[in-house]
Amino acid sequence: MEENKIDVPVLKTPKEVSDLLITITGVDIFEKTRVRNVIEHRAFFCYLLKDKFDLGPSAISNFMKTQPKLKTYDHATAIHALKMFKVYKPYRKEYFDTLETYFKISPDENYEQLPSLENMVNKYVLYKNRYYNAKNKIKRQEEKLKNLKENLKDLKEYKKKATAVLTENEILYRDLDEKQMQVYDERAALILKSFEWQKPKNEYEVINCAS
């Protein structure tokens, strides 16, 4: 970076800021590299977008992706860059403070609206996800209800077939409570035993008549 401050016009867009930053420092902030000097200047650029344009990580990421070399610059990377600039700056505080004075920024009204638009987009995505989650949950519940109805139908058919061969008393027996069933069983046992007594005997006493 040159020692003498240069006169620059008021910057209105992130593109104008990035062009000036590259011109002043000679550092290509859009180069896909892990070279520390590039990373620090790219983080500084993200800081300017957040501080001067009030852009959030998603908006910063969207701008970065317009650069052919940084198509994979996602939301999480923007957050990391903003976080790390606070780490980088103390080691080169005077340098970055001086560098920041080169940027007279008055955001274009379109960019002033970006934070609110970004919030609207984020809310849209949030509610869209909630809608689809709720829709999928309803679908699953409908499937469960359908299965329950089918099982109930099968149960009714089974009950119908089972009761078809039962007497009226046998059907009524199934509605008794445990104590009533016990009384019924005791009385039925006596009646069944009485039937045993009434059966004709098949064995007869053999009388031996000796002459």
C-alpha positions in Angstrom: 0.0 0.0 0.0 1.3 3.5 -0.9 2.3 5.8 2.0 0.5 8.9 0.6 -3.2 8.9 0.7 -5.0 9.1 -2.6 -8.2 10.9 -3.5 -11.0 8.5 -4.1 -14.7 9.1 -5.0 -17.4 8.1 -2.6 -18.0 4.4 -3.0 -21.6 3.2 -3.3 -21.3 -0.6 -4.1 -19.3 -3.6 -2.8 -17.8 -3.9 -6.3 -16.4 -0.4 -6.1 -14.9 -1.2 -2.7 -13.3 -4.4 -3.8 -11.8 -2.8 -6.9 -10.3 0.0 -4.8 -9.0 -2.4 -2.2 -7.2 -4.5 -4.9 -5.8 -1.4 -6.5 -4.5 0.1 -3.3 -3.0 -3.1 -1.8 -2.2 -5.1 -4.9 -3.8 -8.1 -3.2 -6.3 -10.1 -5.1 -8.9 -10.7 -2.4 -10.8 -13.1 -4.7 -7.9 -15.4 -5.3 -8.7 -18.9 -4.0 -5.7 -19.4 -1.8 -4.8 -19.9 1.9 -2.0 -17.3 1.8 -2.3 -15.4 5.1 -2.0 -11.9 3.5 -4.8 -12.7 1.0 -7.0 -14.2 3.8 -6.5 -11.2 6.0 -7.4 -8.7 3.3 -10.4 -10.7 2.3 -11.6 -10.7 5.9 -11.0 -7.0 6.0 -13.2 -6.7 2.9 -16.0 -8.7 4.6 -15.6 -6.4 7.6 -16.2 -3.4 5.3 -19.3 -5.0 3.8 -20.8 -5.6 7.2 -19.7 -2.4 8.9 -20.4 0.1 6.0 -23.1 -1.7 4.1 -24.7 -3.4 7.0 -24.7 -6.7 5.1 -25.2 -10.0 6.9 -23.2 -13.2 6.2 -25.7 -14.4 3.6 -25.5 -11.2 1.6 -21.7 -11.2 1.8 -21.6 -14.8 0.6 -24.0 -13.9 -2.3 -21.7 -11.1 -3.4 -18.5 -13.3 -3.1 -20.1 -16.0 -5.2 -20.5 -13.5 -8.1 -16.7 -13.7 -8.4 -15.6 -16.6 -10.6 -12.7 -17.5 -8.3 -14.9 -17.8 -5.2 -18.1 -19.6 -6.2 -17.9 -21.8 -3.1 -17.7 -18.9 -0.6 -20.7 -19.9 1.6 -22.5 -18.4 4.5 -20.4 -20.2 7.1 -17.1 -19.0 5.4 -18.4 -15.4 5.6 -19.1 -15.8 9.3 -15.7 -17.2 9.9 -14.0 -14.4 8.0 -15.8 -11.8 10.1 -14.8 -13.6 13.3 -11.2 -14.0 12.3 -10.7 -10.3 11.3 -11.0 -9.5 15.0 -8.1 -11.8 15.5 -6.0 -10.5 12.6 -6.5 -6.8 13.2 -4.6 -6.5 16.6 -1.4 -7.7 15.0 -1.6 -5.1 12.2 -3.9 -2.5 13.9 -2.2 0.6 12.5 -2.1 -0.9 9.0 -5.8 -1.8 8.9 -6.9 1.5 10.6 -5.0 3.4 8.0 -6.3 1.3 5.2 -9.9 1.8 6.3 -9.5 5.6 6.0 -9.1 5.2 2.2 -12.7 4.1 2.0 -15.4 6.7 1.9 -18.5 4.7 1.6 -22.1 5.9 1.1 -24.1 2.8 0.2 -26.4 3.0 -2.8 -30.1 2.8 -1.7 -30.4 -0.6 -3.1 -27.7 -1.9 -0.8 -29.2 0.0 2.1 -32.3 -2.1 1.7 -30.4 -5.4 1.6 -30.4 -6.1 5.3 -34.2 -5.9 5.5 -34.4 -7.9 2.2 -32.1 -10.5 3.6 -34.2 -10.8 6.8 -37.3 -11.3 4.6 -35.5 -14.0 2.6 -34.3 -15.7 5.7 -37.8 -15.6 7.2 -39.2 -16.9 3.9 -36.8 -19.8 4.0 -37.6 -20.5 7.6 -41.4 -20.5 7.1 -41.0 -22.5 3.9 -39.0 -25.2 5.8 -41.6 -25.2 8.6 -44.4 -25.5 6.0 -42.8 -28.6 4.4 -42.0 -30.1 7.8 -45.6 -29.7 8.9 -46.8 -31.0 5.5 -44.6 -34.1 5.8 -45.7 -34.6 9.4 -49.4 -34.4 8.4 -48.7 -36.9 5.6 -47.2 -39.3 8.1 -50.1 -38.9 10.4 -52.5 -39.5 7.5 -50.7 -42.7 6.7 -50.9 -43.9 10.3 -54.6 -43.1 10.4 -55.1 -45.0 7.1 -53.4 -48.0 8.6 -55.4 -47.8 11.8 -58.6 -47.7 9.7 -57.5 -50.7 7.7 -56.6 -52.6 10.9 -60.0 -51.6 12.5 -61.8 -52.9 9.4 -59.9 -56.2 9.6 -60.7 -56.5 13.3 -64.4 -55.9 12.6 -64.3 -58.6 9.9 -62.5 -61.0 12.2 -65.0 -60.3 15.0 -67.9 -60.8 12.6 -66.5 -64.1 11.5 -65.8 -65.2 15.1 -69.2 -64.3 16.4 -71.0 -66.0 13.5 -70.4 -69.5 15.1 -71.2 -68.4 18.6 -74.5 -68.6 20.4 -76.2 -65.6 21.8 -75.1 -66.5 25.3 -71.5 -66.9 24.2 -71.6 -63.5 22.6 -73.1 -61.9 25.8 -70.5 -63.8 27.9 -67.7 -61.6 26.3 -69.2 -58.5 27.7 -69.2 -59.7 31.4 -66.7 -58.5 33.9 -64.3 -60.9 35.6 -66.5 -61.5 38.7 -69.6 -62.1 36.5 -67.6 -64.5 34.4 -66.5 -66.5 37.5 -70.2 -66.8 38.6 -71.2 -67.8 35.1 -68.5 -70.4 34.8 -69.4 -72.0 38.2 -73.0 -72.3 37.3 -72.3 -73.5 33.8 -70.0 -76.2 35.3 -72.8 -77.5 37.5 -75.2 -77.6 34.6 -72.6 -79.5 32.4 -72.0 -82.0 35.3 -75.8 -82.6 35.5 -75.7 -83.6 31.9 -73.1 -86.1 32.7 -75.4 -87.7 35.3 -78.2 -87.9 32.8 -76.2 -89.8 30.2 -77.3 -93.5 29.8 -74.7 -95.9 31.1 -73.0 -98.0 28.4 -71.7 -100.6 30.8 -74.0 -103.1 32.3 -73.4 -105.4 35.3 -72.7 -109.0 34.2 -74.7 -111.6 36.2 -73.3 -115.1 36.2 -76.0 -117.7 36.4 -74.6 -121.0 37.4 -76.9 -124.0 36.8 
